[in-house]
Amino acid sequence: MLHRSNNGSDERADAVELTTDEYHELLVSKRRRLTIDVLGGNTSSVALDELAAGIVAREEGIDAANEDAVERVAIDLHHVHLPKMDELGLLEYDPDSRR
């Protein structure tokens, strides 16, 4: 069972029940696993660029990520991973505000 934020409030997160197939689809992607790691325990909204920088830092093992790498990861997150995770109910992603 995974958890998602409850509209950014400090209330306890709602439990999200995933099927076995959904669970495997979610975790097959390293980038989605890193997204969960970066966002873990966060109760406020996170800017897409901030999330992408955290993922690049983990993928490349560095603290200061280069801007081109952050932009590539942000595009991938925006078009592929965050919509998928939103669809599964694990997080809420607003593509207009990129948060």
C-alpha positions as CSV (number, residue, x, y, z in Angstrom):
1,M,0.0,0.0,0.0
2,L,1.3,3.4,-0.9
3,H,0.2,6.8,0.4
4,R,-0.5,10.1,-1.2
5,S,-0.9,13.6,0.1
6,N,-4.4,14.8,1.1
7,N,-4.6,18.1,-0.8
8,G,-1.3,19.4,0.7
9,S,-2.7,19.4,4.2
10,D,-0.9,18.1,7.3
11,E,-3.7,15.5,7.8
12,R,-2.8,11.8,7.6
13,A,-2.4,10.7,3.9
14,D,-5.2,8.7,2.3
15,A,-4.3,5.1,1.6
16,V,-4.1,4.2,-2.1
17,E,-4.8,0.6,-3.0
18,L,-3.1,-0.5,-6.2
19,T,-3.6,-3.7,-8.1
20,T,-0.5,-5.9,-8.4
21,D,-0.2,-4.9,-12.1
22,E,-0.5,-1.2,-11.1
23,Y,2.1,-1.6,-8.4
24,H,4.6,-3.3,-10.8
25,E,3.9,-0.7,-13.5
26,L,4.6,2.0,-11.0
27,L,7.8,0.6,-9.7
28,V,9.3,-0.7,-12.9
29,S,10.5,2.8,-13.7
30,K,13.6,3.9,-11.8
31,R,12.5,7.5,-12.3
32,R,9.1,6.9,-10.6
33,R,10.9,5.2,-7.7
34,L,13.1,8.2,-7.4
35,T,10.1,10.5,-7.6
36,I,8.6,8.7,-4.6
37,D,12.0,9.0,-2.8
38,V,12.3,12.7,-3.4
39,L,8.7,13.5,-2.5
40,G,8.6,11.1,0.5
41,G,7.1,12.7,3.5
42,N,6.5,16.0,1.8
43,T,3.1,17.6,2.5
44,S,3.5,20.8,0.4
45,S,3.5,21.2,-3.3
46,V,6.8,20.9,-5.1
47,A,7.9,22.7,-8.3
48,L,8.6,20.4,-11.2
49,D,12.1,21.9,-11.6
50,E,12.9,21.3,-7.9
51,L,11.7,17.7,-8.2
52,A,13.7,17.2,-11.4
53,A,16.8,18.5,-9.7
54,G,16.4,16.1,-6.8
55,I,16.0,13.2,-9.2
56,V,19.1,14.2,-11.3
57,A,21.1,14.5,-8.1
58,R,20.1,11.0,-7.1
59,E,20.6,9.5,-10.6
60,E,24.1,11.1,-11.1
61,G,25.1,11.0,-7.4
62,I,25.8,14.7,-7.3
63,D,24.4,17.6,-5.2
64,A,24.4,20.4,-7.9
65,A,22.7,19.1,-11.0
66,N,23.4,20.6,-14.4
67,E,20.6,22.6,-16.0
68,D,20.4,20.6,-19.2
69,A,20.0,17.3,-17.3
70,V,17.3,18.9,-15.0
71,E,15.4,20.2,-18.1
72,R,15.5,16.7,-19.7
73,V,14.2,15.0,-16.5
74,A,11.5,17.7,-16.0
75,I,10.2,17.1,-19.6
76,D,10.2,13.3,-18.9
77,L,8.4,13.8,-15.6
78,H,5.9,16.3,-17.1
79,H,4.9,14.1,-20.1
80,V,5.3,10.6,-18.7
81,H,5.8,9.9,-15.1
82,L,3.8,12.5,-13.2
83,P,0.6,12.1,-15.2
84,K,0.9,8.3,-14.7
85,M,1.3,8.7,-11.0
86,D,-1.6,11.2,-10.9
87,E,-3.7,8.7,-12.8
88,L,-2.9,6.0,-10.2
89,G,-3.9,8.4,-7.4
90,L,-0.4,8.6,-5.8
91,L,0.0,12.3,-6.1
92,E,-1.8,15.3,-7.6
93,Y,0.0,16.9,-10.5
94,D,-1.1,20.1,-12.1
95,P,0.5,20.4,-15.5
96,D,-0.5,24.1,-15.8
97,S,1.3,25.2,-12.7
98,R,3.9,22.4,-13.1
99,R,3.5,21.5,-9.4
